[in-house]
Amino acid sequence: MIVYQKLSKDNYKDVLNIKHQLFPESNSDDDYEEYFNDVTKSNYYLILKDDCECATIGWYEYNSKNAFVGWFGVLPEFQQNGIGHEILNYIIAEVKKMKYDYLRVYTDKVVNYVSTKLYDKLFDLREDYTYPDKIGSTNNFVIYTKFLSDKKEKWNNTPLNEDYNYDI
Ligand SMILES: CC(C)(COP(=O)(O)OP(=O)(O)OC[C@H]1O[C@@H](n2cnc3c(N)ncnc32)[C@H](O)[C@@H]1OP(=O)(O)O)[C@@H](O)C(=O)NCCC(=O)NCCS
């Protein structure tokens, strides 16, 4: 059974530990600080499968219309068991309830190729992200969009403002 444990001071270290294993190139631990300090509207979960800590997922607000999936990953020994699919669907439903028009996610289509296979199934639109910032300049990044209302705006290379989060 999958349990969704909301990010708290008690499980913060466990969530970070999973995040560091899955995203060693990222230095944005501040995202969680912003969650605790209410700087950015967001929500994150530690995921347990049969009492084992196996994954993290969350979302954060970009603006009043758009939310992004944040720190989504399943530890290697738990992958390919349907956990990623299930917890992503959970987040889609949660963000839809919050009345955002779009849930978006960006990913590196080379380093995180497998994630694109999952996103191809669950999202409605895929666009290349080529804005000339650190990640866009790699030409490896793609943005997926899930339409949550009748609005259907593309992302159209709007800056993600993630430069400070990555050393690439
Ligand atoms: C992407 C990720 C979260 C998927 O988690 P998961 O629990 O293994 O995913 P699932 O078992 O639910 O699989 C969902 C779909 O992903 C695809 N998939 C999963 N593993 C795959 C693999 N090794 N090769 C090809 N496709 C794969 C399949 O399409 C699968 O659907 P199917 O089961 O109907 O065939 C996981 O691989 C991961 O954490 N990767 C590293 C971090 C990452 O890339 N995070 C997302 C970055 S934004």
The ligand as a Gaussian input file, in Angstrom:
#p B3LYP/6-31G(d) Opt

LIG

0 1
 C       10.620000       8.489000     -13.885000
 C       10.376000       7.625000     -12.655000
 C        9.821000       8.506000     -11.550000
 C        9.361000       6.537000     -12.998000
 O        9.025000       5.858000     -11.801000
 P        8.561000       4.325000     -11.818000
 O        7.944000       4.033000     -10.498000
 O        9.669000       3.449000     -12.247000
 O        7.453000       4.380000     -12.975000
 P        6.308000       3.319000     -13.260000
 O        6.731000       1.956000     -12.813000
 O        5.034000       3.841000     -12.712000
 O        6.286000       3.335000     -14.844000
 C        5.503000       4.255000     -15.518000
 C        5.858000       4.242000     -17.010000
 O        7.165000       4.767000     -17.185000
 C        7.803000       4.054000     -18.269000
 N        8.985000       3.385000     -17.760000
 C        9.301000       3.149000     -16.453000
 N       10.521000       2.578000     -16.384000
 C       10.951000       2.441000     -17.667000
 C       12.153000       1.960000     -18.247000
 N       13.157000       1.477000     -17.490000
 N       12.289000       2.006000     -19.604000
 C       11.295000       2.518000     -20.375000
 N       10.139000       2.999000     -19.854000
 C        9.974000       2.963000     -18.541000
 C        6.816000       3.112000     -18.823000
 O        6.145000       3.781000     -19.849000
 C        5.885000       2.896000     -17.646000
 O        4.614000       2.565000     -18.050000
 P        4.155000       1.017000     -18.173000
 O        4.396000       0.430000     -16.817000
 O        2.714000       1.133000     -18.535000
 O        5.027000       0.419000     -19.236000
 C       11.698000       6.926000     -12.183000
 O       12.257000       6.256000     -13.278000
 C       12.725000       7.888000     -11.605000
 O       12.638000       8.269000     -10.433000
 N       13.722000       8.286000     -12.408000
 C       14.826000       9.165000     -11.935000
 C       14.356000      10.546000     -11.534000
 C       13.511000      11.190000     -12.595000
 O       13.760000      11.077000     -13.781000
 N       12.482000      11.932000     -12.153000
 C       11.642000      12.715000     -13.022000
 C       12.399000      13.909000     -13.482000
 S       11.399000      15.312000     -13.735000

